[in-house]
Amino acid sequence: MDFLKDIWMFMRERKKYWLAPIIIVLLLLGFIIIFGGGGSAVSPFIYTLF
């Protein structure tokens, strides 16, 4: 959580708010890969998105 806090403080201090959507999309894609790659019950729903 310290890493996310550091990123947030960097964005606030340097007025780089345009980085927030990029970071959110990358985190969402990471979660999709983690949960979709395991062959879990969530996989069929992820495959329908793409």
PDB file of N, CA, C and O in Angstrom:
ATOM      1  N   MET A   1       0.821  -1.203   0.000  1.00  0.00           N
ATOM      2  CA  MET A   1       0.000   0.000   0.000  1.00  0.00           C
ATOM      3  C   MET A   1       0.861   1.261   0.000  1.00  0.00           C
ATOM      4  O   MET A   1       0.417   2.314  -0.459  1.00  0.00           O
ATOM      5  N   ASP A   2       2.078   1.164   0.506  1.00  0.00           N
ATOM      6  CA  ASP A   2       2.964   2.328   0.489  1.00  0.00           C
ATOM      7  C   ASP A   2       3.286   2.756  -0.943  1.00  0.00           C
ATOM      8  O   ASP A   2       3.432   3.944  -1.229  1.00  0.00           O
ATOM      9  N   PHE A   3       3.393   1.772  -1.833  1.00  0.00           N
ATOM     10  CA  PHE A   3       3.679   2.074  -3.228  1.00  0.00           C
ATOM     11  C   PHE A   3       2.551   2.902  -3.849  1.00  0.00           C
ATOM     12  O   PHE A   3       2.807   3.887  -4.542  1.00  0.00           O
ATOM     13  N   LEU A   4       1.310   2.499  -3.598  1.00  0.00           N
ATOM     14  CA  LEU A   4       0.173   3.252  -4.131  1.00  0.00           C
ATOM     15  C   LEU A   4       0.092   4.644  -3.514  1.00  0.00           C
ATOM     16  O   LEU A   4      -0.263   5.613  -4.185  1.00  0.00           O
ATOM     17  N   LYS A   5       0.424   4.731  -2.230  1.00  0.00           N
ATOM     18  CA  LYS A   5       0.428   6.033  -1.565  1.00  0.00           C
ATOM     19  C   LYS A   5       1.495   6.942  -2.166  1.00  0.00           C
ATOM     20  O   LYS A   5       1.260   8.134  -2.361  1.00  0.00           O
ATOM     21  N   ASP A   6       2.668   6.378  -2.459  1.00  0.00           N
ATOM     22  CA  ASP A   6       3.738   7.163  -3.072  1.00  0.00           C
ATOM     23  C   ASP A   6       3.341   7.647  -4.464  1.00  0.00           C
ATOM     24  O   ASP A   6       3.619   8.787  -4.836  1.00  0.00           O
ATOM     25  N   ILE A   7       2.692   6.777  -5.227  1.00  0.00           N
ATOM     26  CA  ILE A   7       2.244   7.182  -6.563  1.00  0.00           C
ATOM     27  C   ILE A   7       1.225   8.312  -6.461  1.00  0.00           C
ATOM     28  O   ILE A   7       1.292   9.284  -7.212  1.00  0.00           O
ATOM     29  N   TRP A   8       0.279   8.181  -5.526  1.00  0.00           N
ATOM     30  CA  TRP A   8      -0.737   9.216  -5.353  1.00  0.00           C
ATOM     31  C   TRP A   8      -0.106  10.550  -4.941  1.00  0.00           C
ATOM     32  O   TRP A   8      -0.485  11.602  -5.455  1.00  0.00           O
ATOM     33  N   MET A   9       0.851  10.504  -4.019  1.00  0.00           N
ATOM     34  CA  MET A   9       1.509  11.740  -3.584  1.00  0.00           C
ATOM     35  C   MET A   9       2.300  12.366  -4.736  1.00  0.00           C
ATOM     36  O   MET A   9       2.338  13.590  -4.864  1.00  0.00           O
ATOM     37  N   PHE A  10       2.932  11.535  -5.574  1.00  0.00           N
ATOM     38  CA  PHE A  10       3.651  12.044  -6.737  1.00  0.00           C
ATOM     39  C   PHE A  10       2.691  12.764  -7.687  1.00  0.00           C
ATOM     40  O   PHE A  10       2.982  13.858  -8.170  1.00  0.00           O
ATOM     41  N   MET A  11       1.531  12.125  -7.948  1.00  0.00           N
ATOM     42  CA  MET A  11       0.567  12.735  -8.864  1.00  0.00           C
ATOM     43  C   MET A  11       0.011  14.037  -8.300  1.00  0.00           C
ATOM     44  O   MET A  11      -0.186  14.997  -9.045  1.00  0.00           O
ATOM     45  N   ARG A  12      -0.241  14.080  -7.009  1.00  0.00           N
ATOM     46  CA  ARG A  12      -0.771  15.306  -6.403  1.00  0.00           C
ATOM     47  C   ARG A  12       0.252  16.439  -6.425  1.00  0.00           C
ATOM     48  O   ARG A  12      -0.074  17.588  -6.723  1.00  0.00           O
ATOM     49  N   GLU A  13       1.496  16.088  -6.102  1.00  0.00           N
ATOM     50  CA  GLU A  13       2.537  17.120  -6.005  1.00  0.00           C
ATOM     51  C   GLU A  13       2.913  17.689  -7.369  1.00  0.00           C
ATOM     52  O   GLU A  13       3.136  18.892  -7.504  1.00  0.00           O
ATOM     53  N   ARG A  14       2.982  16.828  -8.375  1.00  0.00           N
ATOM     54  CA  ARG A  14       3.426  17.263  -9.694  1.00  0.00           C
ATOM     55  C   ARG A  14       2.269  17.558 -10.649  1.00  0.00           C
ATOM     56  O   ARG A  14       2.495  17.864 -11.820  1.00  0.00           O
ATOM     57  N   LYS A  15       1.029  17.468 -10.153  1.00  0.00           N
ATOM     58  CA  LYS A  15      -0.179  17.731 -10.961  1.00  0.00           C
ATOM     59  C   LYS A  15      -0.243  16.824 -12.188  1.00  0.00           C
ATOM     60  O   LYS A  15      -0.543  17.276 -13.293  1.00  0.00           O
ATOM     61  N   LYS A  16       0.037  15.566 -11.983  1.00  0.00           N
ATOM     62  CA  LYS A  16       0.009  14.573 -13.065  1.00  0.00           C
ATOM     63  C   LYS A  16      -1.231  13.690 -12.935  1.00  0.00           C
ATOM     64  O   LYS A  16      -1.124  12.464 -12.911  1.00  0.00           O
ATOM     65  N   TYR A  17      -2.389  14.305 -12.854  1.00  0.00           N
ATOM     66  CA  TYR A  17      -3.627  13.552 -12.656  1.00  0.00           C
ATOM     67  C   TYR A  17      -3.997  12.709 -13.872  1.00  0.00           C
ATOM     68  O   TYR A  17      -4.813  11.795 -13.757  1.00  0.00           O
ATOM     69  N   TRP A  18      -3.422  12.994 -15.019  1.00  0.00           N
ATOM     70  CA  TRP A  18      -3.714  12.215 -16.212  1.00  0.00           C
ATOM     71  C   TRP A  18      -3.150  10.793 -16.110  1.00  0.00           C
ATOM     72  O   TRP A  18      -3.521   9.924 -16.898  1.00  0.00           O
ATOM     73  N   LEU A  19      -2.251  10.553 -15.137  1.00  0.00           N
ATOM     74  CA  LEU A  19      -1.717   9.210 -14.945  1.00  0.00           C
ATOM     75  C   LEU A  19      -2.707   8.271 -14.272  1.00  0.00           C
ATOM     76  O   LEU A  19      -2.588   7.053 -14.406  1.00  0.00           O
ATOM     77  N   ALA A  20      -3.675   8.812 -13.557  1.00  0.00           N
ATOM     78  CA  ALA A  20      -4.616   7.987 -12.796  1.00  0.00           C
ATOM     79  C   ALA A  20      -5.389   7.006 -13.681  1.00  0.00           C
ATOM     80  O   ALA A  20      -5.438   5.824 -13.338  1.00  0.00           O
ATOM     81  N   PRO A  21      -5.998   7.424 -14.802  1.00  0.00           N
ATOM     82  CA  PRO A  21      -6.716   6.441 -15.632  1.00  0.00           C
ATOM     83  C   PRO A  21      -5.810   5.346 -16.183  1.00  0.00           C
ATOM     84  O   PRO A  21      -6.230   4.196 -16.308  1.00  0.00           O
ATOM     85  N   ILE A  22      -4.576   5.696 -16.510  1.00  0.00           N
ATOM     86  CA  ILE A  22      -3.641   4.702 -17.033  1.00  0.00           C
ATOM     87  C   ILE A  22      -3.341   3.656 -15.969  1.00  0.00           C
ATOM     88  O   ILE A  22      -3.335   2.459 -16.255  1.00  0.00           O
ATOM     89  N   ILE A  23      -3.093   4.103 -14.746  1.00  0.00           N
ATOM     90  CA  ILE A  23      -2.780   3.178 -13.647  1.00  0.00           C
ATOM     91  C   ILE A  23      -3.983   2.300 -13.329  1.00  0.00           C
ATOM     92  O   ILE A  23      -3.828   1.106 -13.073  1.00  0.00           O
ATOM     93  N   ILE A  24      -5.174   2.877 -13.344  1.00  0.00           N
ATOM     94  CA  ILE A  24      -6.380   2.098 -13.053  1.00  0.00           C
ATOM     95  C   ILE A  24      -6.597   1.025 -14.110  1.00  0.00           C
ATOM     96  O   ILE A  24      -6.927  -0.112 -13.772  1.00  0.00           O
ATOM     97  N   VAL A  25      -6.420   1.361 -15.373  1.00  0.00           N
ATOM     98  CA  VAL A  25      -6.593   0.380 -16.452  1.00  0.00           C
ATOM     99  C   VAL A  25      -5.555  -0.734 -16.330  1.00  0.00           C
ATOM    100  O   VAL A  25      -5.883  -1.905 -16.523  1.00  0.00           O
ATOM    101  N   LEU A  26      -4.325  -0.388 -16.017  1.00  0.00           N
ATOM    102  CA  LEU A  26      -3.291  -1.415 -15.854  1.00  0.00           C
ATOM    103  C   LEU A  26      -3.605  -2.350 -14.686  1.00  0.00           C
ATOM    104  O   LEU A  26      -3.401  -3.559 -14.788  1.00  0.00           O
ATOM    105  N   LEU A  27      -4.098  -1.799 -13.588  1.00  0.00           N
ATOM    106  CA  LEU A  27      -4.468  -2.640 -12.449  1.00  0.00           C
ATOM    107  C   LEU A  27      -5.632  -3.563 -12.792  1.00  0.00           C
ATOM    108  O   LEU A  27      -5.626  -4.736 -12.420  1.00  0.00           O
ATOM    109  N   LEU A  28      -6.628  -3.037 -13.500  1.00  0.00           N
ATOM    110  CA  LEU A  28      -7.766  -3.874 -13.905  1.00  0.00           C
ATOM    111  C   LEU A  28      -7.325  -4.997 -14.841  1.00  0.00           C
ATOM    112  O   LEU A  28      -7.772  -6.135 -14.694  1.00  0.00           O
ATOM    113  N   LEU A  29      -6.460  -4.690 -15.792  1.00  0.00           N
ATOM    114  CA  LEU A  29      -5.964  -5.739 -16.678  1.00  0.00           C
ATOM    115  C   LEU A  29      -5.157  -6.787 -15.918  1.00  0.00           C
ATOM    116  O   LEU A  29      -5.225  -7.976 -16.230  1.00  0.00           O
ATOM    117  N   GLY A  30      -4.402  -6.348 -14.931  1.00  0.00           N
ATOM    118  CA  GLY A  30      -3.661  -7.295 -14.111  1.00  0.00           C
ATOM    119  C   GLY A  30      -4.568  -8.229 -13.347  1.00  0.00           C
ATOM    120  O   GLY A  30      -4.304  -9.429 -13.264  1.00  0.00           O
ATOM    121  N   PHE A  31      -5.649  -7.683 -12.782  1.00  0.00           N
ATOM    122  CA  PHE A  31      -6.612  -8.529 -12.060  1.00  0.00           C
ATOM    123  C   PHE A  31      -7.307  -9.498 -13.012  1.00  0.00           C
ATOM    124  O   PHE A  31      -7.544 -10.651 -12.651  1.00  0.00           O
ATOM    125  N   ILE A  32      -7.635  -9.048 -14.219  1.00  0.00           N
ATOM    126  CA  ILE A  32      -8.273  -9.934 -15.191  1.00  0.00           C
ATOM    127  C   ILE A  32      -7.334 -11.072 -15.567  1.00  0.00           C
ATOM    128  O   ILE A  32      -7.764 -12.218 -15.688  1.00  0.00           O
ATOM    129  N   ILE A  33      -6.065 -10.765 -15.750  1.00  0.00           N
ATOM    130  CA  ILE A  33      -5.102 -11.817 -16.103  1.00  0.00           C
ATOM    131  C   ILE A  33      -4.930 -12.798 -14.956  1.00  0.00           C
ATOM    132  O   ILE A  33      -4.867 -14.007 -15.178  1.00  0.00           O
ATOM    133  N   ILE A  34      -4.853 -12.291 -13.734  1.00  0.00           N
ATOM    134  CA  ILE A  34      -4.663 -13.166 -12.572  1.00  0.00           C
ATOM    135  C   ILE A  34      -5.862 -14.082 -12.384  1.00  0.00           C
ATOM    136  O   ILE A  34      -5.703 -15.291 -12.215  1.00  0.00           O
ATOM    137  N   PHE A  35      -7.059 -13.511 -12.411  1.00  0.00           N
ATOM    138  CA  PHE A  35      -8.245 -14.315 -12.156  1.00  0.00           C
ATOM    139  C   PHE A  35      -8.680 -15.118 -13.379  1.00  0.00           C
ATOM    140  O   PHE A  35      -9.289 -16.178 -13.230  1.00  0.00           O
ATOM    141  N   GLY A  36      -8.385 -14.646 -14.557  1.00  0.00           N
ATOM    142  CA  GLY A  36      -8.784 -15.350 -15.768  1.00  0.00           C
ATOM    143  C   GLY A  36      -7.833 -16.462 -16.168  1.00  0.00           C
ATOM    144  O   GLY A  36      -8.243 -17.420 -16.824  1.00  0.00           O
ATOM    145  N   GLY A  37      -6.597 -16.352 -15.792  1.00  0.00           N
ATOM    146  CA  GLY A  37      -5.612 -17.350 -16.188  1.00  0.00           C
ATOM    147  C   GLY A  37      -5.655 -18.622 -15.375  1.00  0.00           C
ATOM    148  O   GLY A  37      -5.083 -19.632 -15.786  1.00  0.00           O
ATOM    149  N   GLY A  38      -6.310 -18.601 -14.246  1.00  0.00           N
ATOM    150  CA  GLY A  38      -6.321 -19.770 -13.377  1.00  0.00           C
ATOM    151  C   GLY A  38      -7.358 -20.806 -13.724  1.00  0.00           C
ATOM    152  O   GLY A  38      -7.417 -21.842 -13.062  1.00  0.00           O
ATOM    153  N   GLY A  39      -8.183 -20.578 -14.733  1.00  0.00           N
ATOM    154  CA  GLY A  39      -9.211 -21.546 -15.077  1.00  0.00           C
ATOM    155  C   GLY A  39     -10.315 -21.584 -14.034  1.00  0.00           C
ATOM    156  O   GLY A  39     -10.934 -22.624 -13.810  1.00  0.00           O
ATOM    157  N   SER A  40     -10.552 -20.467 -13.410  1.00  0.00           N
ATOM    158  CA  SER A  40     -11.553 -20.424 -12.346  1.00  0.00           C
ATOM    159  C   SER A  40     -12.947 -20.284 -12.937  1.00  0.00           C
ATOM    160  O   SER A  40     -13.131 -20.336 -14.153  1.00  0.00           O
ATOM    161  N   ALA A  41     -13.921 -20.107 -12.059  1.00  0.00           N
ATOM    162  CA  ALA A  41     -15.310 -19.954 -12.480  1.00  0.00           C
ATOM    163  C   ALA A  41     -15.553 -18.599 -13.134  1.00  0.00           C
ATOM    164  O   ALA A  41     -16.596 -18.392 -13.754  1.00  0.00           O
ATOM    165  N   VAL A  42     -14.610 -17.681 -13.004  1.00  0.00           N
ATOM    166  CA  VAL A  42     -14.765 -16.348 -13.580  1.00  0.00           C
ATOM    167  C   VAL A  42     -14.359 -16.342 -15.053  1.00  0.00           C
ATOM    168  O   VAL A  42     -14.736 -15.431 -15.790  1.00  0.00           O
ATOM    169  N   SER A  43     -13.611 -17.324 -15.483  1.00  0.00           N
ATOM    170  CA  SER A  43     -13.062 -17.353 -16.843  1.00  0.00           C
ATOM    171  C   SER A  43     -14.112 -17.192 -17.943  1.00  0.00           C
ATOM    172  O   SER A  43     -13.891 -16.406 -18.864  1.00  0.00           O
ATOM    173  N   PRO A  44     -15.245 -17.898 -17.891  1.00  0.00           N
ATOM    174  CA  PRO A  44     -16.212 -17.718 -18.992  1.00  0.00           C
ATOM    175  C   PRO A  44     -16.719 -16.287 -19.120  1.00  0.00           C
ATOM    176  O   PRO A  44     -17.007 -15.835 -20.228  1.00  0.00           O
ATOM    177  N   PHE A  45     -16.830 -15.585 -18.035  1.00  0.00           N
ATOM    178  CA  PHE A  45     -17.307 -14.202 -18.090  1.00  0.00           C
ATOM    179  C   PHE A  45     -16.242 -13.280 -18.673  1.00  0.00           C
ATOM    180  O   PHE A  45     -16.570 -12.321 -19.372  1.00  0.00           O
ATOM    181  N   ILE A  46     -14.983 -13.558 -18.396  1.00  0.00           N
ATOM    182  CA  ILE A  46     -13.897 -12.733 -18.927  1.00  0.00           C
ATOM    183  C   ILE A  46     -13.771 -12.949 -20.424  1.00  0.00           C
ATOM    184  O   ILE A  46     -13.537 -11.996 -21.167  1.00  0.00           O
ATOM    185  N   TYR A  47     -13.923 -14.196 -20.883  1.00  0.00           N
ATOM    186  CA  TYR A  47     -13.790 -14.482 -22.300  1.00  0.00           C
ATOM    187  C   TYR A  47     -14.891 -13.807 -23.111  1.00  0.00           C
ATOM    188  O   TYR A  47     -14.674 -13.461 -24.272  1.00  0.00           O
ATOM    189  N   THR A  48     -16.065 -13.616 -22.522  1.00  0.00           N
ATOM    190  CA  THR A  48     -17.134 -12.946 -23.253  1.00  0.00           C
ATOM    191  C   THR A  48     -16.855 -11.460 -23.419  1.00  0.00           C
ATOM    192  O   THR A  48     -17.395 -10.832 -24.330  1.00  0.00           O
ATOM    193  N   LEU A  49     -16.017 -10.884 -22.550  1.00  0.00           N
ATOM    194  CA  LEU A  49     -15.680  -9.465 -22.688  1.00  0.00           C
ATOM    195  C   LEU A  49     -14.777  -9.225 -23.890  1.00  0.00           C
ATOM    196  O   LEU A  49     -14.857  -8.176 -24.527  1.00  0.00           O
ATOM    197  N   PHE A  50     -13.928 -10.183 -24.199  1.00  0.00           N
ATOM    198  CA  PHE A  50     -12.979 -10.010 -25.286  1.00  0.00           C
ATOM    199  C   PHE A  50     -13.381 -10.893 -26.421  1.00  0.00           C
ATOM    200  O   PHE A  50     -12.715 -10.910 -27.456  1.00  0.00           O
TER     201      PHE A  50
END
